[in-house]
Structures are given as structure tokens and as C-alpha cells.
Amino acid sequence: MARSPSRSSAADDAADTAPAGRTPAGTVPTPHGAERFHEDKATYAVRGADQPDLDRGVAVIREVVATLKPVPGVYRMLDARGEALYVGKARALKNRVANYVQVDRLPNRLRRMVSLTRTMTIVTTNSEAEALLLEAQLIKRYRPAYNVLLRDDKSFPFILLRSDHAFPRIMKHRGARRAKGNYYGPFASAGSVNTTINAMQKLFLLRSCNDGFMARRDRPCLLYQIKRCSAPCVGRINEADYADLARQARDFLGGKSNAVQREIEAQMAEAAQSLDYERAAVLRDRLRAATFIQGSQAINAEGVGNADVFAVAVQGGAVAIQAFFIRGGQNWGHRAFFPSHTEGHDEAEVLTQFMAQFYEDVPPPRLILVDRDLPEADLLAEALYPAAGGKVEISVPQRGDRRRLMEQAQRNADEALVRRQAETGTRARIFRDLAEFLELGEVPDRVEIYDNSHIQGTNAVGGMVVAGPEGFRKGQYRKFNIKRPETEPGDDFAMMREVMARRFARVQEEDPDRDRGMWPDLVLIDGGKGQMTAVRETLEELGIEDVALIAVSKGPDRNAGREHFHFPDGREKLLPLNSPLLFHLQQLRDEAHRFAIGAHRAKRSRAITASPLDEVPGIGPARKRALLLHFGTAGKVRAASLDDLQRAPGVSIAVAQAVYDFYHAGG
């Protein structure tokens, strides 16, 4: 029986049905411009096994429709586990959701979705534009199986020119923009940011070091010697001249590159006329850096200003979306995206849903160029208005520079899709060869590769990487800090047992029916017979005997290229030299090795910077620094008397007492 509970009871119901690791319904994030949302959840009593049942799904939706009104909002279809199947938005919820009851008009894909639906969650909004933003947020959070998904949703890098210091710092930035300063981006990749920052340092001689490093300098660093910094740390440039360099950098990144070049040219001519050839040479090198930045633009974006450009390519059911990022008439990089779950969606709908998710984390420009008319272009522009800080224009260019830029984006989209399909075809063949070589029943879809890293048992970490026919699935990588007391430091076999026990005990709990894609089809272990035995015995203790296991070890003298592949029954196999499958397996093994070493190094770095003072309650970074500066070492802090602690600058009587009591509690 359907019900329409109050907001609190809906949240309680959602908490009972939400799976582990998921945010319960009722705790919906607020999108840009939204004030308050009201969420109701309709449930339908399900009897029997949780199998697809079209009549049951239609009954659930019909019960929900009876409670809806023709108001804007977002609906979420959930299966028997509480997992999101689909997130949709509507101008009139009652009318939109009612369409799913008319199953004769639905394509097979949506019929399947309706048959799996056991619950629906409804969120009302103030407008359809708010519903569009909320829809994008929920799609990115829940990643439903029937929505178009932005597969590569990593944050984009920006250039940050900080303004909270007398000598502003130029740096690469990702994530929330909390620091004061000017942000320029997005850039397509970290590589394009690094290249631009290096050229900007040569052009404007701005510092890239942090404030602490700058404060400790008593002589210029190497960057000053190679003419990539003006050394404000030791007074080689005064504050006014440095501020002028920072102003030029802001103008250059803001689209006034030609004016900045003319200004530097005039300064160089003036220096040469004054016979100051050393300064003229410095200005000449700066001009060359400016020319490098402008000449490295592979795309001619002159006259476009600030814009994002999107073009779509479709072939064989696969979709590629090419994006160009143009800021200040300069190309800040381009990237191809390959959204998933695009079957049954037309190209304009795919592009619209992609853009809504893309701009969830990336600030939109005031101009967005697309290669086709979007039915919801006006709605999307309205939704992006708050984040853009003004009216957003979404248009299809017809002529001039914009049209030529769009044609270039379309060519890039076509080429990216061809390359992607060629790579996918090659990987598919390799995975078929993998299944044959390793005697698997079918081609694996999910391969998990494991490796451990430590130095003489310290800071031990286990790493798991995941790969499929489409490549590495980096969002599913996991690390395991080796922490069980029974695991002896430096015992590789014991570490592998701990990693496997923790990994598979968790997957048994979270996916007991093996229908959520969390179980591996193949486990690849970096090691030999010993590691294989440890893994096999651990899984047998958990009652798991149907997961394919293979260990890979290097040959005699650790000769890469002569790897031995160890089977659970003790057999070994070799692959011919120069075999594509061998290269692929080496790549999988090396990626696990890289990931485990990276996790180990990060843990070791944290351990190096740790201090015994971290354990003292109420002692933050500032007070810890004050104590260490005054006493020199943590050991001297521990041995200090209460009077000595109270005399330390920046340490109050209460803090001194807390530190003294912590170290002398038993005395």
C-alpha cells in the first residue's frame, strides 16, 4: 500500500532501506539557487523473490502517481535493494511519472527498468531549472544504471594566483576554491597546467613556493638562477615591482595577452635605449615565453574570448564528446569524454545530460558552443546562470571563427571515437586471449590485481587495482593499511592473507548475491607460489572456491619478459616473448606495483612528519609549532617543567598544564 509520509518519516524509511555506504533518502544536497526541497517516498509491498516483474513495477509507479501533483521536481526509481535505477527531472511530476505506466509505449530498456522498480523517491523543487541541477547532482552521486553517466568526472585543474600575500604565489589548484585569489581554468589536464605555469614563471618571474618555504630563505633558490623567479624572498625585487608583474600575469591570463606583450616590448626598447642590456635581455626572454604560450595553442581560438566548445561523435552505438576550453582567446586544452549508458538516448539528450553533470563541478563560461540544437538549451542556460554569474548563451555557430572552431572540435570528436574503438577492440581480443591462456570459463569483465609495499615491514600497505576490457577503473582502486597485530612486519605472505581476508569478507557482506558487480572474475597476484598458497588458503577459509586465481612472478634473475604464471593447482605456464598478452599482463602487474608504492610513500611521508605532540589533546598545529620552536625537540617538551612550558611564547597556562599533565599523569 502506498503512503506519503512526512519529511521525517520519509528519511527514517530511507535509512532503513538504504544499502551500506549510501546516503539515505531525505538527505538531498541543495543545488545552486535552491532553497528547500520536500521529499516523499512511496513504497509498495513486495512479496516473493526480488525478480524483475513488470506488473509489480507498474503497480509501484501507479501508487506513486496517485500522490503526485503537476509541479517541478526530481524522481528517483529504486530497486529492491534501494539502489538507484534512474534519476529524472520533470516540469510536471505527475504527468512525467505517469508515462511509465503506459508500458506499451516504452522501449524494452525502460520496460526492464520499470520491472525492477520497487520504490520511488520524489523531490519537489521551485522550478524546472532547479530540478535539472538536482538531477545532475543525484546522477553523479548514485550513478544509476539507466542514466547517461559522465564516466570521467575527476576534478579539473586550475591556475591560482593568490592574493593573500604581499608577493602573490602562482600555483596549480584542484578542488574547492577557498583560497583568496584569481582562478583561471579549467585546464584539460595537469600536464597543460604545468606547462603553462612553467611558461608563466619565465614570463612574469612569479614565485611558486609556499609561504613557509619563502619565509625560511636567506638566499635565492635555483629558480632564481634559471630565471624563473624574481626572488622576493631575499629582497631581489621590491613589493611595487612584484605587484606590477602580478598585474601583468592577471591581464595575460584574463585575455589581454597582446597588450601585455606590447608593454614588455616597450620596456625592452626603453632598456636597450638606456644601454641597460642586462635588463633588456631579461625582457627579451620574457617575450619569448609569451610567444611560446601563444604559439603552443594547437587550436586557433582568436576572437572567441571565453567559451567551452562541445561536439558529439557517434559510431556503432558508442558516443564521444570532445570539449575545448577557451579562455581569453587562448586554448587551455581539450579532452574527449566517453559517457556510458547512452543506449536508447538521442544525441541531443546525451549532450544535455553530459553538460548538466559536467558543470556540477566546473564553473561555466558565459558562452557555450555546441554542434547541434538542444531542445532544453534555454532550461540549461537558466540552470547555469548562478554559477556563471550572469546570462549563459548556448548556441550552434554558423559562420566565422566560431564555426571553424566547431568544425575542428567535430573532427577531433570523430578521431577520438575511432581511436577509442580501435583500443577497445584490441583490449577485447587480449581479454579473449587472457581467458584462453588462463583457462577461464568466460572472458573476464573485472580483473583485480594485488601487490604489497613496505620497507623492512614498516608503513606496510596493500594495493588493489581494477581493470576491465575498457581499461583501468581507477575509481575502484583500494589500498589496505596493514594493521592486524597477528601480521608480522615484513611477512609478505601474512600481508597478502590480511588483504584478501579483509577484501573478500567485505564483498561477501556487501554483495552476497553477486549481482552488483563487486566480485572479481579474475584475481591476479604479484608474487609466486608462496603468495598463491596464502591467497588460496585465505579464500578457502572464507568458503570461496570459485574465484579464478593467478600469481605472476618474474623469471630467473627477476628477468622481466620471462614471467611465470602460477595456477592454484601448482602448475606453471609461460608466454612467448613479445606476446601482446604478456605485455598486457605486465602492464596490469606494473600498475598494481605503482599504486602500492605510491600508497606506501604517502604513508611513510605522513609518519616522517608526525610528532609525539600530535597525541596531546587540545594541541593544534600552531601550538605544536610554538612549542617546538621554543624547546627544539618533542623530547625536550616532554622533559620541561610546568614553569618552563608556561614561559613558551604563544602557550597559555591552560595549554601548558594540559601538556604537563599528559606527560606526567603517572608521576
Sequence and secondary structure as in RCSB ss.txt:
>XXXX:A:sequence
MARSPSRSSAADDAADTAPAGRTPAGTVPTPHGAERFHEDKATYAVRGADQPDLDRGVAVIREVVATLKPVPGVY
RMLDARGEALYVGKARALKNRVANYVQVDRLPNRLRRMVSLTRTMTIVTTNSEAEALLLEAQLIKRYRPAYNVLL
RDDKSFPFILLRSDHAFPRIMKHRGARRAKGNYYGPFASAGSVNTTINAMQKLFLLRSCNDGFMARRDRPCLLYQ
IKRCSAPCVGRINEADYADLARQARDFLGGKSNAVQREIEAQMAEAAQSLDYERAAVLRDRLRAATFIQGSQAIN
AEGVGNADVFAVAVQGGAVAIQAFFIRGGQNWGHRAFFPSHTEGHDEAEVLTQFMAQFYEDVPPPRLILVDRDLP
EADLLAEALYPAAGGKVEISVPQRGDRRRLMEQAQRNADEALVRRQAETGTRARIFRDLAEFLELGEVPDRVEIY
DNSHIQGTNAVGGMVVAGPEGFRKGQYRKFNIKRPETEPGDDFAMMREVMARRFARVQEEDPDRDRGMWPDLVLI
DGGKGQMTAVRETLEELGIEDVALIAVSKGPDRNAGREHFHFPDGREKLLPLNSPLLFHLQQLRDEAHRFAIGAH
RAKRSRAITASPLDEVPGIGPARKRALLLHFGTAGKVRAASLDDLQRAPGVSIAVAQAVYDFYHAGG
>XXXX:A:secstr
      HHHHHHHHHHHS TTS  TT     TT    EEEEEE    S     HHHHHHHHHHHHTT  S  EEE
EEE TTS EEEEEEESSHHHHHHGGG GGGS HHHHHHHHH  EEEEEE SSHHHHHHHHHHHHHHH  TTS B 
S      EEEEE SSSS BEEEE S   SSEEEE   S HHHHHHHHHHHHHHH  B S HHHHHH SS  HHHH
TTS   GGGTSS HHHHHHHHHHHHHHHTT HHHHHHHHHHHHHHHHHTT HHHHHHHHHHHHHHHHHHHT SS 
 TTT SEEEEEEEEETTEEEEEEEEEETTEEEEEEEE  B  TT  HHHHHHHHHHHHTTTS   SEEEESS  T
THHHHHHHHHHHHTS  EEE   SHHHHHHHHHHHHHHHHHHHHHHHHHHHHHHHHHHHHHHTT SS  S EEEE
EEEEETTEEEEEEEEEEETTEE GGG EEEE   TTS TT HHHHHHHHHHHHHHHHHHH TTS SS S SEEEE
ES HHHHHHHHHHHHHTT   SEEEEEE  GGG TT  EEE TTS EE   TT HHHHHHHHHHHHHHHHHHHHH
HHHHHHHHH  GGGGSTT  HHHHHHHHHHHSSHHHHHH  HHHHHTSTT  HHHHHHHHHHHSTT 
